Structures are given as C-alpha cells and as structure tokens.
Amino acid sequence: MLGLLLKWISTSDPSRRFRIELDLMFWGAQHSRFIRKRFQRRIFYVYNCDISHLADIHSSVCFPHPSGIVIGSQAKVESGSRIYQQVTIGSNFNSDNSMARVKKNTYIGSGAKLIGGIEIGENCRIGANAIVTKSVADYCSIVGNNKVIGTKLTDAEIVLP
C-alpha cells in the first residue's frame, strides 16, 4: 500500500497514475472502504471513468488514454490487454447482468462496446467504435457490428506489448 502511494505521488504520467489509482481502489475494496470510495470517486471525477470495484481487472492491463471508460461489476479483463478511451464493457438489459470476459493480450480500440455475457478470445483486436455482442474466437479482428474480418493472424502479425 505504501509503495503504491509513493508511486502515485511521484508520477505525472496520466496513464501510469490512472493505473496506480485503479490498483489503490482495488486494494481499498479488500481492506478499507474509505480508500476504495476515495479513489473510485477520484477516478470518476478526474478521468470521467466509471469502473466498478468489483470488476476483475488484471494488474498488467494498460489504459493508454484513460478517459470515459466504463467497466461493469462482473467484467473480467485478463493480463496484457489494452483498453483505450470511451470503451464500455457492460451488460445488456435482457440478461442476468453477465458481462464480457476479455482474455489475454486483447486490444480494445477507442469507443468500442462489449455488451453481454460474451467471451473475447486471446490476442484479439477490436476496432474503434466496434459493437460486440457475440463471443469471439482467439486471434480475431472485429470491426463494426460483430463483423469478424480475420480469423487467424500469423505470428508475424501479432504484436505483443
């Protein structure tokens, strides 16, 4: 906890600062309601992001442009993923409030919406402003409204962070 606070005080990079504040919010969800609420509200007012403290977001997930991101309480984002600005991961109105599970090394472009209890495979690329309401296999690229444009990427095309 103290190490996170020192990192938070000493950095001025917005994406790193956001990630540290998110880690502090998740730490507070386990240990201190005051700290959780403090950082959850800070994330909301400073970055205009609404991220639930119950979401399962791996500590290696990167937010290069942390603004306007909405992640619901049952969402799960695995390691190595990148989430850009204005992304929504939420549930649809006609379901049991289940939310997307994003597997390893997936890039989610600006303005993309992942709706419902779907599963996004490993090493997928979701284009800007894409709307995804169906599960997607590994190594796919998704654009538009559930349009898969590539089913298998070669090893040369996969760029890992």
N, C-alpha and C positions, 0 to 999 in steps of 0.2 A: 504494500500500500504506500509506504513512504517513498519507495523508489518511483512508483508511478506519479506521485505528486511532484517529486523533484523533476522528472522528465517533463511533466505538464507545465511547470513554471519556467523551465529553461528553453523550451522550444517555441519558435514563432511560425513554423510551417503549418498552415491550416489543416492539411490532410493528416499530418502526424498528431497535431494537437487534438483533432477530432477523434482519431483512433484511441488516444490516451483517455479522453473524456468518456468514450464509449466503454473502455475497459474499467474505468472508475465506476461508471454506472452499474456495470455487471458485477463488480466487486461489492458495491453497495447493496445490490439486490440480495446477496448472500449474507452480508454482515451488518449493514446499517441502513435503515430506511431513510434517514436524513440525507446521507450521502447519495443514495440512489435517486431520491427525488431532486436533490440539488443539481446533479449532473444531467438527469433526464430533462429537467426544465431548461438548463443551460443549453443543451443540445437543441431543444425546441426553439428557444428564442434567438440564439446566436446563429445557428445554421439552418433554421426552418425545417428541421428533420424531426419526424415522429417515429422513433424506434422504440419498440416495446422492450422493457427489461426482461421479459420472459422469452424473447426470441433467442435462438441458439445460433450465434454468430461466432465462428472460429476467430481466434486472435490474429491470424495471419491475413484475414480479409482486408483488402485495401479499398479505401474510398478516396480516389484522386481529386474529386471535386465535390466535397460534402455539402450539398445544398438541396433541400427539398426532397430528401429521401424518406420514404415511408415503408417501414417493415413491421409486420404484424406479430402478434404474440406467439403463433405456432409455426412461424417460418424457421427454416434451418438452412444455414449457409456454411458450406464446408471450406476447408483450407485452400488458400491460393487464389480465391476468387477476387474479382474486381467489380465494384459497383459504382457506376458513375451517377451524375446528378439527375434528380427528378425521377428516380426509379421507385416503383411501387411493388411490394411483394405482399399480397393480401388475399382475402377470401372472397368468394362470390356470395351473393345474397341468398342463394337457394341451397346452401350446403350446411354441413355441420361445423363450419368455421375452420375447416382444414386449409392449410396454406402450403406454399411451394417448398420443396426441398431442392436446394441447389448444390450439386456435387462439386468435386474438386476442380480447380483451375478454370472456372467458367467466367467469361467476361459478359457483363450486362451493360449494354450501351445506354446512353442518355435517354431518359423518358420512357424506358421500357416498362411494361406492366406484366407481372406474373400473377395470374389470378387463379385461385382454387387450389385443391389438394393435388398438385401435379409434381412430377419429378423431372428435373433438368439434369441430363447426363454429364459425365466428366468431359472436360475440355470443350465445352460448347461455347459458341459466340452468339449472343443475342444482340441484334442490331438496334440502332437508335429508334425509339418510338414503336418498337415491336409490341404486339399484344399476344401473350402466350397463355392459352387456356387448356392445352393438351400436353401430356408428358412427351419428352423429347429424349431420343437415344443419345449415347455417347458420341462425341466428335461431330456434332451437327452445327450448322449455322442457321439461325432463324431470323427472318425479317418479316415485316408487315404483320398480318393477322394469321398466326400459326403456319406460315409458309416456311418449310424447310428447304434450303437451297443447296445444302451439301450434307451428305450422309456420312462420309468418311473423309477426314483430312489426312494427308500424308504426314509423315514425321517432319518433313521439311517445312510444312505449313503451320505446324503447332509451335507457337511462341509462348514459352512458359516464363512467368515473371521471375 
